[in-house]
Amino acid sequence: MPGWAGRATPLKRFDKQLATYRQRRHQAESAVPAPQPDPLGAQTAVPAPVASPSSTVAAQVGLVGLGMVPGVGAFVGAVDPQQVALGADRVRAALNTRLRSHDDVQLVMNPVAVLAPVFLEDLADVAERCERVVLFFDVYERTGPVLDTWLHDIVFGEEHGGLPVNVQVVLSGQLRLDTRVWGDRLGQVTEVCLEVFTEEEARTLLATHGVTDEPSIELVLRLSGRLPLLVDMLARSDASSGGSFEDPSETAVERFLKWEPDAGRREAALACALPLQLNEDVYRAAVPEAAADGYPWLRGLAFVSTQAGRCRYHDVVRVAMLRLQRTRSPARWQQSHSVLADVFARWRQAVEAGLGPAVDSHWEDAVWREHRLNETYHRLCAGPRTALPDALHQAVHAIDHDVATLRRWAQTVGRAGFDTGTAELTSWGHRLETAGERDAAGAEVLTLLLTAPELSASGRALAHTVRAREYRIAGDYDSALADYAVAIGIDPDVARPHGGRGETYRVMGRHEEAVAACTRAVELDPLDEWAIGSRGDAYRGLGRYDEALADFARAIELDPQYAWAFGSRAQVFEALGRPEDAVAGYTRAIGLDPQYAWAFGSRAYVHQNADRHDEALADYTRALEINPQYAWALASRAQVHHLTGRYEDALADFARALEIDPDYAWALASRAGTYEEMGRYEDALADYARAVDADPRYAWALTSRGGLYERLGRYEDALADYARPWRPIPATSGLS
């Protein structure tokens, strides 16, 4: 029990008994003779070195004692029990002849059983005079196997006597308590996870040591990672009085690996800090061949956490190990990261072999993305500036895939910057992640990337193409067309921007230009089912139904899972007066995509025109369950309610549709018709007026209001509506 001598309140009886134990132990060491070599064996073999009497008794008494100390049964089990028993008997016999009393023999042979009650009695006396007594046991991942059962017994048992109620035991270690010992009492144990200091806590500790100037504080925070041990170690240096802080990485790593004596394993632990996370394959790629079988050992390290078959280092440990390796040998650092990058590149290429040549199919595969991400990280660590252009190009692909992928990419670029101490990478990671959090994340990220001089020409063309898509989806068609033009100007022989421009023309209703642009895309890539389908829909808009059907058939042949092509072909069947084929097409689209609200609404409209009102209501309702903001489906369902005489239900659906789109002329005119059927003519006239205000040339609203004026005898008003210039708008406005 070293360390007790400096306490303010001595444990007198325990100190006296401990001194007696040490004295009797010394007497015992001189009482047991060392074993002599076998005379017969000496004639036939070289005699083994003979242990001294002191070491012999220490080993024998220690082994006997270990058998009585909890947690080391496995060690004792590795020794021949017969030899242990004989040795113990010999020691006991020798002690009986040497020591004066049976109590002294028991003290030497079983010190825990004799000393523990005395220790607890003195501790109880101290506890009577203090408000609280706290016993601290540090490095418990190492001392726990020896102390576990003893501590459990003195805290919760009665074998040695119990602890006073105002005595608290604090165990500090990297592992959870052994459930085999503490399992029945874990409910009475409070776990406190000790994380790194907050910045405020670190600054407070530094201030207590006189480190108050901001440059020194910032340096300590950076070097220590706010790890309490390192903050305290740096704070105690003389840097605050004019010296300089030394990098504590080597000291930190030494602390983390202090219990591992094998130099090869220590180097393996350092090597495995390089990857972002590990499985056995990554482990084998990172470590020397001699350590290839050590993955189970690595997983058992206290600073390694495991989840779903993978493991990762605690950030504080990993940062210290990385900084040590980067500063100790920059050349080896670069080589190690290059090797890992090449490994991930080979794994990525193996996945690509099963995905086909299309880049989009690669990014859809989660395993491929993971390999590409890790490859990029290690390339950035090996050569931050040379690898940055490709990393930014890949960031364009990442945002093209989705915002979540971009955020991971940004975090990885920033992580590489932090791990290499490269401010440029850290800045790019932060800016990309910030842009990815904004409302129009896609356009924001791509606009940022287009400011990078490192981005290659092909990367810039892709960035303009992807940003154009974002603009098109947002309804900013002019900006979309401008970006497509720039992308085509950079690389006119890439199909995608031509197809995107064609799709933009299609949604703008500029069908001839859409056909031309999509045709160019198909010439460049005859397997581009998306451009073929878009051209097919442009043909539909031009009334060129045979060509539309041919394009849709080709698109479906290329991609039998292309739900949009099935739905759009169904529209052609509708236009050709083939309602059952249309229903079949919409049904096929829904089968491929059960969340395809537009296909449900479109099939409902076919049912509605065929007077299958129940089927129509069911499909409109399903479309609205998928997309409650689908104003056209609400107004269309309202029409079905109107046709079946459920006027109040119709008015409720019209009201919801107009909440979503207050200037929806078709919904206003349709609700006016319902009011008219109900005899609420003033309400009808008010809605007709709103519809005409929203679209002054809306023929259906003008002629319907004219008819109502005529029935009301307001002939001048009727004639005025009939005489106004108009253009026909189909009652299906809003369907597509």
N, C-alpha and C positions, 0 to 999 in steps of 0.2 A: 504493500500500500504506500508507495513513495508519494511524496507531495503533501502528506498530511502534517508534516512537522512545521510548516510555515503558517498554519491556520491560527486564527485568533483564539479559538476555543479548542483546547487539546482534548483528545480522547485518551485519558490516562490509562484506564484499565486495558484498552485495546493496544496502546503503545507498549505497555509492560508485557502483555502476552505475546505481542509480535516480536519483541526483543528476545523473549524466552525461546520462541520458535527458532529464531535465527541462530541463537546459541546452541540449542539442542541439535539443529540441523548440521552445524559445524562439527559438533561432537560425533554425530552419526557418520559424517563423511570420512572421519578417521577411524571409524570402528569396523568398517567392512573391508576385508582384504580383497585385493584384486585376484581374479581367477588366474591360475597358472596353466601354462601350456601342457598338453598331454605328452608325457614322456615318450610314449610309443610313437605318437604323431611326429614328435620332434626328430625321430630318427629317419622318418620317411618323407618329410615335407619341410619346406621352409616355414618356420613358425610365424604366425601372424603377429603384428604389433600388439603389445599388451597395454590395455587401458590402465590409467592410474587409479589408485583407490578412490580418489576424490571424484573422478569422472564416472567411475563405476557406480558408486553409491548415488550420485546425482541422477544418472540414467535410470537406475532401478527404482529409486524412490519416486522420481518424476513420473515414471510409467505407472507405478501403482497409484499415484495421486491423480494422474490423468483419467484413470478408469473411474474415479469417483467424481470428476468434474464434468458437468454436463456439456454436451455438444461435441465431444471428441471421441465418441464411441467408435466411429468408423476408423480412426487412426489406430486406436488400441486393437481393433479387430484384425488389423493387418499384421500384428505381431503374434508369434506362437504363444497361445494361452498357457501351454504347459511350462514353457520357459519363463513366462511372466509369473506364473504361480510359484515356481521354484525360486525365482529371484526374490519375490516378495517374502516367501517364507524365510529365506536366508537373511534378508534384511531385517525382518521382524526378530528373528532369533538373535542376530547380532545386536540389535538395539536393546533387547531385553537384558543382555549382559552388560551393555555399556551405560545405558541410562538408568537413572535412579528410581523412576516410578513408571507405572503403567500409563499414567496420564501423559508423561513426556513422550512415551512411545506413540500414543494416539495422536499427540500434537504433530509429531514428525510424519507419521504415516497418513494422517487425514487432517491436514491443517484447516481445510474449509469448515469441516463440521465443528472444530473447536474454536476457531477464531471468529466465525460469523456471529454466534450469539453475543460474544463480548463486544464486537463492533456495533451490533444493534442496540445493546444496553447503553453504551456510551452515546450513541446517536440519539437515543431517547432522552438522555439527560440534556443534551444540547437543545433538542427540540422543545423541551420545557421552558428554556430560557429565550427562545427566539420565536418570532412570529411565523417564520417559514424557513425550512431548510431544503435546499435543492441539491441533489446529487447529479452531476453531469458525467456522462460516459460518451466520449468522442470516438470516432472511427469505428463505429459499432458494426460495420460490415465485416471487420476483422476480429474485434473482441467479442462480438455477439455469440459465436459458436461456443466459446468457453464460458461466457457469463450468463447466457440466456436462462438456463434452468435455475441457476442460483438467484438471479434477479427475480424471476417469476415467483420463486419460493418465498423470498423475503418480502415481496410486495403483496402477494396474495395468499401465501401458504402459512403454515404454522410450525414447520419443522425446525426453523432456527429462531422462531419468534417473529412478530410482525413489525412493520414500520409504523411510527406514530402518524396520526392523520395529517399533520402539517408538514410531512416530508414528501417532497415531490421528486420524481425520478425523470430525468431528461436524457433520452438516447439520441445521439446525433450520428447518422450514417446514411449511406447511399441506397440501402435496400429496405424493403418492408420487413416487418418482424416475421420470424418463422412461425407459420400457422401451426406447425406440429407442437410447438411449445406454448404459444400465446393464443392459440385459436379460441379457447374457451373464455378468454378475457379481452379480446380485441375490442369489444363494445365499450370497455372502460379505458381504452387507449385513445388519446387524441393525436391525430397526425397533422403536422404542420409542414407544408411544402415550402422549403426555403429557396426562393428564386433569387436571381441577381438583384442587386440594389436598384431601386428607382433612382432617377437622377437626383432627386431631392435628398434621398437617404445617403447617397454617395457624397454629395456636397456637404452634408452635415458632418459625416465622418472626417472628411478632409479638413473641414474647418476646425474640428477639435484638435487636429495635429498641426494647425497653423498654415495649411495650404489654402490660401484665399485669393490669390491672383488668378484671373480668368484664364490666361494661357496655360498655366500649370494645371488648373482644374480640367480644362478641355483635353489636355494631353493624357492625364490620368484616366479620364473617362474612356478615351479611345483605346489606350493600351490595355486597360483592365477588363474592358467589356462589362464593367460594373460588378464583376465577380467580387464578393466581399473579401475573400482572402487576398486578392491582388490589389484591391483598393487600399486595404490596410497596409500591405507590404510597401506599396509605393508611397503612401502617406507618411510612413516612418522614415523614408529616405531623407537625405539632406537637400533634395532638389529645391525645396521652397526657400532655402537660404542662399540660392545662387548656383546650386549644382544642376545636374541634368538627370532626368528620369531615364533609367535603363529599361529596355523592353523586357517585361516579365515573362515572356512566352516560355522560355526554357525552364524557368522555375515552376511555372504552372504545369507544364507537361510532366516535369519530374514528379510533382505532387500527384497528378492523375495516374501515373504509371508506377508509383513507388512500390507497389506490392508485386510487381511482375519482374522477377530476376532475369528471365530469359531475354537476351539482347535481340534475338530474332523476332520474338513476339512483340517486343517493344517497337521495333521497326515496322512490323506488320500493322500494329495499331496506328502508327503515324501514317502509313500509306493508305489505310482505309478511311482516314479523315478527308482524303481528297474528293471522293464521290459525294454527291448530295445525299444519296441514300444507298443502301446495300442490300443485295441478296447474295446467295452463295456464288452465282456466276460473276457478279461484279467483284466480290471479294477475291476470287481466284485471279481475275484480270489485274487486280491492283497490287497483290502481294508477290514476293519472290516464290519460285517453285517450291522451295524448302518449307514454306509456311502454308502451302495450298490446302492442307487438311485442317487448318485451325479455325474455320468459321464457327463451329460450336463454342470454342473458347471465346472468340470475339463477342458473340451474342451474350455471353455471360458477364461481360464487363459492366461495372456499375453505371458507367456513363452512356451505355448503349441501350436504347429502348427498341422494342420490337412490336410490330403490328402487321398483320396480314402477310406474314412470310417475309417481310422486309425489316431492316433495322436502320437506325440512324443515330448519330452521335448527338449528345446534348450540345446545343449551340455554343455555349461558353467553352466547352472542351474542344470542340471542332475549330473554333476561331483561333484559340491559342496554338493548336497543333499546326494549323495552316500557316499562321504567321511565322512560327519557328521554321518550318520547312522552306518557306519562301525566302526568308532572310539567310538561312544557313547555307543553301545551295540553289541559287536562281536557275542554274543550268539543269540541275536534277528536277527542280520544280517544273520547268518547261517540258522536259522529256516525259515525266510521269503523266502530266495532263495530256500531252500529245498521244501517248500510248492509250490512255483511257478514251480519248476522242475517237481514235481509230477503231477501238473495240466497239463502241456504240455505233459508229458508222457501218461496220460490218453487220451488226445485228439489224440496223435499219434497212440495209440493202437486202438482207435475207427476207424481211417482212415485205418489202416492195415487190419481190419476185412473185409473191402470191396475190398482189393487189392489181397488177396491170400498170400501164404506163401513165395514166391520167394522174396529175398532181392532186386534183381534188380528192380522188379516192385514197391517196396516201394520208391526207390530213383528216379524213374521216375515221381513220383507224387509230384507236387510243394507244396501242402498243407502239406503232410507228411514231406517233407524236412524242411519246415518252423517250424513245431512243434519240429522236432528232433534238429534243430539248437538252438531254444530257450531253449529246455530242457538241452542241453549240456552247454549252456552259464550259466544257473542258477546252474547247478551242479558244474561247475568250480568256480563260485562265492561262493558257499556254502563250498566247500572243494577243493581248487586248486590242491593239490598234489594227493588226492585220486581219483579225477575225470580225471586227465590227461591221464592215460592209455586208458580209453575208448574214450576220445576226439581224441587221435592220431589214434586209430583204426577206428573211424568214418571218420577221414581225409583220410584214405586209400580208404574208400568207396566213399568219395567225389571226389577224383581225378579219381577214376574208372568211376564215372558218367560223369564229364567233368571238364575242367579247371575253368570255371566260378563258378561252385559249390565249388571247392576247394578254390578259392579266397575268397568267402564269409565265408567259414569255417575258413580260416586263419585269416580273419579280426575279426571274433567272438572270436576266441581263444585269439588274441591279445587284444581285447577289454576287455575280462574278466581279463586278466593280468593287464591292466591299471586300471580297476575299483576296483580290489582287492589289487593293489600294489604288485603283484607277478611277479618278474622279469623273472622267468622261463617261465611263460605263455606268457608274452610280447615278449620274445625272440623267442619262437616257432611260434607265430603268424607272426612276422616279417620274420623269415627265410622261413616259408612256402609260404608266399606271394611273397617273392623275387624269390624263386625257381619256383613258378607258372608263373612268368613273362618271364622266359627264353624260348629259342626256343624249346628244347625237354622237355617241362614242366613236362609231365607225368613221365618220367624216372628220372628227377631231383628231383621232389618232393618225389617219392618213395625211391630213394636212400637216401635222407635226413631222411625220416621216419625210414628206416631200421637201422639208427645209434642210434635210441632211445632205451635205455635199458628198458624203461617203456612199450614198445610195446609188447603185449602178443604174445604167440606162434601162435594162430590163426590169429592175425593181421599180423605177419611176413609172414605166409604162403600166406595170401591174397596179401600182398605187393609184394612178389616175383611173384605171379601169374599175377597181374596187370602189373608189370614192364615187365614181359615176353611178354605180349601182346603189350606193347609199342615198345619193341625191334622188335617183329615180323612185326608190321606195318611199322617200319623204315627199314626193310630188314636185320636186324642183327639177322639172324636165330640161329647162334651158341649161342649168349648171351641169346636169348629167350629160347632155349632148356636147357641151364644151369639153368636159373631161374625156369623153370617148374620142373626140377629135384629136386631143393632145396625145392620147395613148396610141392611136392609129398613126399619127405623125411620127412618133418615136419608132414604132415597129409595125409597119402596115401589113405584115404577113402573119400576124397572130390572130386567130379566129375570134377569140373571146370579145374584144372590144367591138368588132363588127356586129356580133350577135347581140351584145348589150345595146348598141345603138339601135338595132332593128327592133328590139323589144320596147325601147323607149318610144320610138315612132309608133309602134302598135298601140301602146296605152294612150298615146296622144290622138289616136284616130287617124294618123297619117300612114294609111295602109300601103300605098304604093312605095313610099320610101322605106317602110318596114320590110316589104318583100325584097327590095333591092339590097338592103344592108344584110338581112339574114341570108340571102343567096350568096353574098360574098363570104360570109362566115362558113357556110356549108361547103363552098368551093375549097376553102383553106382546110377545113376539117370535116370530111364527109360523115364522120361518126358523131358529130355534135347534135345529139338528139334534142337538146334544149333549143338551139337555133332552128332546127327543122320544125319542131312543134310551134315555136313562135311564128315562123313563116306560115305555117298551116292556119293559125288563127287570123293572121293578116289576110290570107286568102278568103277566109270565112267573112271577114269584114267587107271584102270587096265583092262578095257574092259568088266567088269562084269556087264552088263547093267541091267539084271533082278534084281540083288541085289540093284543096284543104284536106279532103279525106285521104289523098295519097300521102301527104306529108304526115298526117297524124298516124297513119298505118306504119310509115317508116320509123317515126319516133318511138312508137310502141314496140316495133320489132327490135330496135336497138336497146330499149329499156322496158321490159314487160311490167315493171313496177311503177311506171310513169303515170301517176294518178291524174295529174293535170291534163295530160294528153287524152286520156279516156273521157274526162269531163268536157273538154273543149270539143272533141269529136261528137259528143252527144248533142252539143249545141247545133252542130251542122245537121245532125239527124232531125232535130226540131225544125230547123229552117226548111228542110226537105219534106216536111210533113210525115215523118216516120217516128211518131211519139213512143212506140214501144221500143224501138231501137235506142231512142234517147234515154228512156228509163233504164234500159239495160246498161247503157254506157255510164250513166250516173251511179248506178248500183255497183258497177265494177270499180269506179273511182272510190266510192265509199268503202268498198271492201279492202282496197289498198291503203286507204287513209281514213280510219273511222272518225277522225277529228276534222274532216273536210266539210266545214259549214256551208261553203258555197255550193258543193255538190248536193247536199241535203236540200238547200233552198231551191236549187234549179230543178231537182226531181219533184219537189213539192209543186212547183209552178206547172209542170207537165200534168201532174195529177189534178191540179186545180182546173186546168183547161179541159180535162176529160171528165169533169164533174165528179171526181173521186175525192170528195171533200174530207172524209175522215183520214185518208192517206195523206192528203195535202197538209192537214192540220198537224198530223204526227211528224211529218218531215220538217215543217216550219218550226215546230216546237223543239225538235232535236237540234236544228241549226242554231236556235237561240240559246239552248243550253250550252252549246260549244262557244258561241260568241254573243253574249247578251247585248252588245252594241251594234248588232247587225240590223240597221234601220230598215233596209229593204225587206228583210224577212218579217219584221214586225208589221210593216204596212201591208205586205202581201197576206199575212195571216189575218190582219184586220179585214181585208177584202173577203176572205173565205167566211169569216164571221158575218160579214154583211150579207153575203149570198145565202147564208143559212138562217138569216133573220135574227142573229144574236148581235143586235146593234150596240148594246152597252159594252159587250166584249170588244166589238170592233172599235168603238170610240176609245177604250182603254189602250188598245194596241197602237192606234194612231197617235194618241197623246205621248206614249213612250217613244215612238219613232221620232216625233217632232221635238221631244226633249233632247234627243241625240243630234238631230239636224233640223234646227228651227226653220230653215229656208228650203226644206225638201218639198219642191213644188208638186211632185206627183202625189206625195202623202197628203198634202193640203187639199188638192183637188179631189182625191179619193174620199177624204173625210167629209168634204163639202157634199159629195154625193150621198153619203150616209145620213148627214143631217137633212138633206132634201127628202130622202125616203122616210124619215121620221117626222117630216112636216115642220122642221125647225129651219125655216127659210132664211131668217136673218143670220143665223149661225152659218148656214150654207153660203150665203152671199159674202159673209166676212172671210170665210176660208178661200172661196174663189178669188176674192180680191187679193189675199195674201199670196196665193199661187201665181197670179198674174204679176204682182209686184216682184216676186222672185224671178219670174221668167216672162217678160212682157209679150213674147211671141209664142206662148204655150197654147197650141191649138185646142187641145182637149179642154183645158180650163176655160178658154174663151168661148168655145161653142157650148159647153155645159152651162156656163153662166148665162149665155144668151138664151138658151132654152128655158132656164128658170125664169129669167125676166119675161119671156114670152108667155109662160104659164101664169105669171102674176099680172099680166096685162101691161107690162112696162115695155111697150113695143119700141120706143125710141132707144131705150138702153139696150134692148136686144139687137136692134139693127146696128147700133154702134159696135157691139162686140162682134157681130157677124162680119162687119166691114173692116175690122182691124187686120193688119198684116199678121200672118202667123206662119209657123213652121210646125209640121207634125212631130210629135215626140211619142214614141210607142209607150203603151201602158206598162211595158216590162222595164222601163227605165230604172237603172240601178241594179239589174240582175247581174251584170258582169263588171 
